[in-house]
Amino acid sequence: MTLLIGTVSKSNVVLTADGLSRVNPNTGAGISTDSFQKIFPVTDAPVAILHHGLNILGGRNVGLFVDDFIKEFKGLASASIEEIAAELRSFGEMSVQRALADPSNEGGVGFWVTGFGNRKARPELYEIFWPDSPDPKPHEGLVLGGDGKKFVKRFLSNPLGPFRPEKIRECLTTYARQYHQAIYRQAEAKQEKTGESIFGGKLHQLVVERKGWHWTAQQ
């Protein structure tokens, strides 16, 4: 129930997420809304954590789960992105395994950790995904996440109109944001043709630069 779009350039990371969340169809548990937050910037650090998949962990909304992690990890502001991702994996392991062991749940749990860690000049993005790939995995350029990526995954290697994956490494935020918009529209059109409802609702978009982060869409 998610579409995440990320672009990692030499000077910025642009992150886009939909807002759709649905209750567990088997139990009725969870949250039904079209404005669910899936991007969580870290206060006073050029770092953000994104989520897709099962969004109730340890009996709590994933936003509270991420808040708990940020508060507990005292060295976050001086850690590398890979170190933050590794700490998040350890922090979430027990709660995630309990969620996955519940037979009423379907799917997995994924996180992106991205930004400028450990005072590095260039940003990074690492993904953790249970159960398939819980070890932090680095990504560059265009990154897609959530079930909604199936509609647009061909653009990971193919151009989309004037937009080219190979240009992302050098791109400014304006180009990246337009790229995200084009991908999101393609995904919406494909989803409409299938009659599915995998992502949607209100859009959230965050730009992370070395000097900090700011919202460009937070409806």
C-alpha positions in Angstrom: 0.0 0.0 0.0 2.8 2.4 -0.9 4.8 4.1 -3.6 8.1 5.6 -2.6 10.3 7.5 -5.1 13.8 8.6 -4.3 16.6 10.3 -6.3 20.1 10.4 -4.9 22.3 13.0 -6.6 25.8 14.3 -5.6 24.2 17.3 -3.7 20.7 16.3 -2.6 18.1 13.6 -2.0 14.5 14.1 -3.1 11.9 11.8 -1.5 8.3 11.3 -2.4 5.7 9.1 -0.8 1.9 8.6 -1.1 -0.4 8.7 1.9 -2.5 5.6 1.5 -3.0 3.3 4.5 -5.6 0.5 4.9 -6.7 -1.6 7.8 -5.8 -5.3 7.9 -8.5 -6.9 5.8 -8.4 -10.0 8.0 -8.7 -8.4 11.4 -9.7 -4.8 10.9 -6.7 -3.6 12.9 -4.5 -0.7 11.7 -5.2 2.7 10.2 -7.4 3.7 7.3 -6.4 7.1 5.9 -5.2 8.8 2.7 -2.8 11.0 4.6 -0.5 8.6 6.3 3.0 9.9 6.9 5.8 7.7 5.5 8.7 10.1 5.5 10.3 11.0 8.8 13.0 13.6 8.8 15.4 13.7 11.8 15.4 16.9 13.7 18.7 18.8 13.5 20.3 16.4 11.1 20.2 16.1 7.3 18.8 12.6 7.5 15.4 11.0 6.8 13.8 7.6 7.4 11.1 6.3 5.1 8.8 3.4 5.6 6.7 1.0 3.5 4.9 -2.2 4.3 3.2 -3.2 7.5 2.8 -0.1 9.5 1.9 -1.3 13.0 5.0 -2.4 14.8 5.0 -3.4 18.5 1.4 -2.5 18.6 2.1 1.1 17.6 1.9 3.3 14.6 5.2 3.2 12.7 5.7 6.9 13.2 5.9 6.4 16.9 8.2 3.5 16.3 10.6 5.7 14.3 10.3 8.4 17.0 11.4 5.9 19.6 14.3 4.8 17.5 15.5 8.4 16.9 15.3 9.2 20.7 17.1 6.0 21.7 20.0 6.3 19.1 22.0 9.0 20.9 24.8 9.1 18.3 22.6 9.4 15.3 23.8 12.9 14.3 27.4 11.7 14.0 26.8 8.3 12.5 27.0 7.2 8.9 23.9 6.4 6.9 24.9 2.7 6.9 25.5 2.8 10.7 22.0 4.3 11.2 20.5 1.7 9.0 22.2 -1.1 10.9 21.1 0.3 14.2 17.5 0.6 12.9 17.6 -3.1 11.8 18.7 -4.1 15.3 16.2 -1.9 17.0 13.3 -3.2 14.9 14.1 -6.8 14.6 12.0 -8.1 17.5 8.9 -6.0 16.6 9.1 -6.8 12.9 9.5 -10.5 13.5 6.4 -10.5 15.7 4.5 -8.7 13.0 5.6 -11.1 10.3 4.8 -14.1 12.5 1.1 -12.9 12.8 -0.8 -15.1 10.3 -3.3 -12.3 9.8 -0.6 -10.0 8.3 0.5 -10.1 4.7 3.6 -8.5 3.2 6.8 -7.2 4.6 8.4 -4.3 6.4 10.7 -1.9 4.7 12.7 1.2 5.7 15.0 3.6 3.8 17.6 5.5 5.6 19.0 8.4 3.6 20.8 11.7 3.8 24.2 13.1 4.7 25.6 10.9 7.5 28.8 11.3 9.4 29.5 14.8 7.9 30.0 13.3 4.4 29.9 15.6 1.4 27.6 13.3 -0.6 24.3 11.7 0.4 23.6 8.0 0.6 20.5 5.8 0.8 20.3 2.4 2.4 17.3 0.1 2.4 16.3 -2.6 4.9 13.5 -5.0 4.0 12.1 -7.9 6.1 11.9 -10.8 5.4 13.8 -10.8 2.1 16.8 -8.4 2.6 17.2 -7.2 6.2 20.9 -6.3 5.8 21.2 -2.7 4.8 21.6 -2.4 1.1 22.9 0.7 -0.7 21.1 2.4 -3.6 22.1 5.2 -6.0 20.3 7.3 -8.6 16.6 6.5 -8.9 15.2 4.3 -6.1 11.6 2.9 -6.0 9.9 1.2 -3.1 6.6 -0.2 -2.0 4.1 -2.4 -3.9 3.3 0.6 -6.2 6.8 0.4 -7.8 5.6 -2.5 -10.0 3.8 0.1 -12.2 7.0 2.1 -12.9 10.0 -0.1 -12.2 10.9 -0.1 -15.9 12.0 3.5 -15.5 14.8 2.4 -13.2 16.8 1.8 -16.4 14.6 3.4 -19.2 14.1 7.1 -19.9 10.8 8.8 -19.2 10.2 11.7 -21.6 13.0 14.2 -21.1 14.2 12.4 -17.9 17.1 10.0 -17.9 18.3 7.8 -15.0 21.9 8.6 -15.8 21.4 12.3 -15.3 20.3 11.9 -11.6 23.8 11.9 -10.2 24.4 15.5 -11.3 20.8 16.8 -11.0 19.5 19.8 -9.1 16.4 19.5 -6.9 14.1 21.1 -9.6 15.0 18.4 -12.1 14.5 15.7 -9.5 11.1 17.0 -8.4 9.9 17.1 -12.0 11.2 13.6 -12.5 9.3 12.4 -9.4 6.1 14.0 -10.7 6.5 12.3 -14.1 7.0 8.9 -12.5 4.1 9.4 -10.1 1.8 10.3 -12.9 2.8 7.2 -14.9 2.2 5.1 -11.8 -1.3 6.6 -11.3 -2.2 6.0 -14.9 -1.0 2.4 -14.8 -2.8 1.7 -11.5 -6.1 3.2 -12.9 -5.9 0.8 -15.9 -5.6 -2.2 -13.6 -8.4 -1.1 -11.2 -6.2 -1.6 -8.2 -5.7 0.6 -5.2 -2.1 0.1 -4.1 -1.1 3.7 -3.5 -2.6 7.1 -3.5 -4.0 9.8 -1.3 -2.1 12.9 -0.3 1.5 13.4 -1.4 4.5 14.1 0.8 7.8 15.2 -0.5 11.0 16.0 1.3 14.3 17.5 0.0 17.5 16.7 2.0 20.6 18.8 1.4 23.9 19.0 3.3 22.6 22.1 5.1 19.4 20.4 6.2 16.0 19.2 5.0 12.7 20.9 4.0 9.3 19.8 3.0 8.1 20.7 -0.6 4.8 18.9 -0.2 3.2 17.9 3.1 -0.6 17.9 2.7 
